[in-house]
Amino acid sequence: MLPGCGFRVCRLAGCILLGVALCRLPTGWLVGPALAEEGAAPAPGQSLQLELPPEPFVPAEPRTPADRRRLESLALFATARAAHQREEHATALRLYQRALRLDPHSAATARAIVPLAFRLKRPAVAVRYALRAVELEEADPVLLRRLGMYLAEQGEWEQAVKLYERTLQARGDQQETAADILVRMESGRLCHLIERHEKAAEHFARVLHALEHPKDFALDEETTRILLGDPGTTYCLFGDCFLLAGRLDEAEAAYRMAEQAAPNPGRFELNRARVFLQGDQPEKALQALKQAFEHKLDPENAMPYRVLVDVLGRLDRSDEVLPHLEALREKQRDGAALRQVLAEEYLDRDKLDEAAELFEELLEQSPTLAGFRGLAEAYRRGGKVEPLLRVVGQLAGKTGMLDALGPEGEKLAGDAELFAKLTEAARQRMQQPDSVLDHGRALAVALLALDSGQFEAAAEFFDAALETRPDRAAEIFATWGIGLLLGEQPRMAAEVFRRAIDRGEQPDANPLFYFYLAGALELDGHTDDALEAARKAVELTPDSPRLHSRVGWVFYHAGRYEEAIDAYRHVIDRFDAEHTSADTRDVLREARLILSSLYVLQDDSAGAEPWLEEVLDEFPDDPGALNDLGYLWADQDRNLDLALEMIERAVAANPENAAFRDSLGWVYYRLGRFEEAVVELEKAVGQEEEPDAIILDHLGDAYAAAGQTEKARNAWHRAAEAFREADQPQKAAGVEKKITSNADSPDSGDKPAANPDEPEPTAAITGPSPAHS
């Protein structure tokens, strides 16, 4: 386990245009009345105006924690405005962010953040808070649309769809416009990509209605042209979505429109066959397919042949699949897609020689990953070692890896007998006088050896690969060394990285090799040597925050926490002004999360909190920081309602995270909601093969508070045993006292778990990237 990774129990996983557009929006939505100009502070001498009018003082009941927090938020907001007026923009931004965290439902605060973040040239931060703002109030549809466009361009399709839907909802009962239909078109495309077929069909049905009644939506010729693009393709897209949503009549109508717009009889009959098949009319589907095959079909489209297989299967005529496909092949000798489907069917029917012949033809014509996978499977299942070695060698030589084989690669590495035969065949090639073992074959065997844990054999064949292609030395050494780290062989990995550095054929790669070397050396227990390597990487590339962060990780892993704190602080001080690089911001986010863990490891929760606050200033939806700060507050009986809200957001983002479930259970416990605490803590325990001692201890406390004494004792017994196994006898003794006292008065629990166990080797590759998974 990675020590203190966000201090919770976790496992490490290995539009500028929009900014301009937003800044041009009317100020009424993005900024409050006191900001007459986008991003501007109140003019000197101008009185400070808050969004809320002053109210007369009325004596009331004692303030609740929520009341006090809201007052603190208002104070921060006022201080931020004053800083804004003094043009201390960075300070103002942070104060606004803190104010919003204390009062997360304040739309006025969220509005104030967005233009200021753009003014500071932090567009990513501005967009994050703009998204928060549109959740809090009815936003300008123009803004929603532009945010959706930005997110779609960034590949955030799910969130873009949500914003587009908010855009349409904002119209209420008003008649939709041409702009709305454009939004529906884009929403339909995105829903299709994320496989929300019913929603895509709903949007496209509305688009079709608008195209049929253009005057009702003020659609002009230009907008219609934009909507349709290539009409044949677009109508087919509509049809596909209707088909997937089970709206068969609309699907067939859309396919007819495609045929009228761009005649293609083969395509049309194929689509009719798909509609018939979906409608459980396989006989009609077969007739339509026969007509489709009489016309010219796209030789790269495998769908007609896959539909044929499905139709014959539905008719209980699967024995006719091969004769039909073979007859079609006689007519279409050059059809790659047909050969692919026929080869796959041969595989399914154990006709391995026939399958191999077709896959060989496919690879000779056009190398594809599907072709490599199919041919490797045919030769593996047929026990043909030399042809298999040639195929995996070709793939490794082209790509430098075997990942493209997917599950087939796992089967190759996991078959000890077959791997031994491949190794022997490769060695025989090496021993021949003219050494006919090429680079690809050598590399393939080396990679399979790594995956199967045979590290000595891997070394033998990586060396052979180096001899055949010295020009690819850096790539080979990196693959080799990282594979050893993943295989928990840090000593061997260190030797590989040293060789790469000493070879020095590609000096530009040396900083990374020093980075990896530092990780391997530290995992092998050589801290001073690891620090020397980490500092050498920094010396070679002083402007890389990730390389700088390696020094802190070495100290961290070695348990030298004060030095780790100094090193991570240095990374933040050195690079925090850089806001143009997403990677830099991620490294600094990680550094702050680790700093919070370091303070917890030293029993300094107060020192941990500011680092989590800074993460949430910039990344307000970071699940790990939400969870960790919420847990700290809950453990101190502070801000419990806000802690609950934050932890619930973390759990919603990652419901399978046991640490997050533990935090949720613990805040329920603190709130006196013991039955709910038990439910969440039981889920947390059930999500881990070996539950963490802290979680078991919390579960015992919750059981006791809920009156389930026997279950409480059992949970505490397990917790005490887990603490002893983790060499934490004092905590084990504390739990045992609860058992002795029959859990009459459960204690307040432990601080967040900063597990100092050795991290996974992946941490030596990437550094300690906190991943709450």
Secondary structure as GFF3:
##gff-version 3
##sequence-region A 1 773
A	DSSP	three_ten_helix	5	7	.	.	.	ID=ss1
A	DSSP	alpha_helix	16	23	.	.	.	ID=ss2
A	DSSP	alpha_helix	27	30	.	.	.	ID=ss3
A	DSSP	alpha_helix	65	85	.	.	.	ID=ss4
A	DSSP	alpha_helix	89	102	.	.	.	ID=ss5
A	DSSP	alpha_helix	107	119	.	.	.	ID=ss6
A	DSSP	alpha_helix	123	136	.	.	.	ID=ss7
A	DSSP	alpha_helix	141	153	.	.	.	ID=ss8
A	DSSP	alpha_helix	157	169	.	.	.	ID=ss9
A	DSSP	alpha_helix	178	193	.	.	.	ID=ss10
A	DSSP	alpha_helix	197	212	.	.	.	ID=ss11
A	DSSP	three_ten_helix	214	217	.	.	.	ID=ss12
A	DSSP	alpha_helix	221	228	.	.	.	ID=ss13
A	DSSP	alpha_helix	231	244	.	.	.	ID=ss14
A	DSSP	alpha_helix	248	261	.	.	.	ID=ss15
A	DSSP	alpha_helix	265	278	.	.	.	ID=ss16
A	DSSP	alpha_helix	282	293	.	.	.	ID=ss17
A	DSSP	alpha_helix	303	314	.	.	.	ID=ss18
A	DSSP	three_ten_helix	318	320	.	.	.	ID=ss19
A	DSSP	alpha_helix	321	331	.	.	.	ID=ss20
A	DSSP	alpha_helix	336	348	.	.	.	ID=ss21
A	DSSP	alpha_helix	352	365	.	.	.	ID=ss22
A	DSSP	alpha_helix	369	382	.	.	.	ID=ss23
A	DSSP	alpha_helix	385	399	.	.	.	ID=ss24
A	DSSP	three_ten_helix	403	405	.	.	.	ID=ss25
A	DSSP	alpha_helix	407	414	.	.	.	ID=ss26
A	DSSP	alpha_helix	416	431	.	.	.	ID=ss27
A	DSSP	alpha_helix	439	451	.	.	.	ID=ss28
A	DSSP	alpha_helix	455	468	.	.	.	ID=ss29
A	DSSP	three_ten_helix	470	472	.	.	.	ID=ss30
A	DSSP	alpha_helix	473	486	.	.	.	ID=ss31
A	DSSP	alpha_helix	490	503	.	.	.	ID=ss32
A	DSSP	three_ten_helix	507	509	.	.	.	ID=ss33
A	DSSP	alpha_helix	510	523	.	.	.	ID=ss34
A	DSSP	alpha_helix	527	540	.	.	.	ID=ss35
A	DSSP	alpha_helix	545	557	.	.	.	ID=ss36
A	DSSP	alpha_helix	561	575	.	.	.	ID=ss37
A	DSSP	alpha_helix	582	601	.	.	.	ID=ss38
A	DSSP	alpha_helix	605	618	.	.	.	ID=ss39
A	DSSP	alpha_helix	623	635	.	.	.	ID=ss40
A	DSSP	alpha_helix	640	653	.	.	.	ID=ss41
A	DSSP	alpha_helix	658	670	.	.	.	ID=ss42
A	DSSP	alpha_helix	674	686	.	.	.	ID=ss43
A	DSSP	alpha_helix	693	705	.	.	.	ID=ss44
A	DSSP	alpha_helix	709	725	.	.	.	ID=ss45
A	DSSP	alpha_helix	729	740	.	.	.	ID=ss46
A	DSSP	alpha_helix	762	766	.	.	.	ID=ss47
###
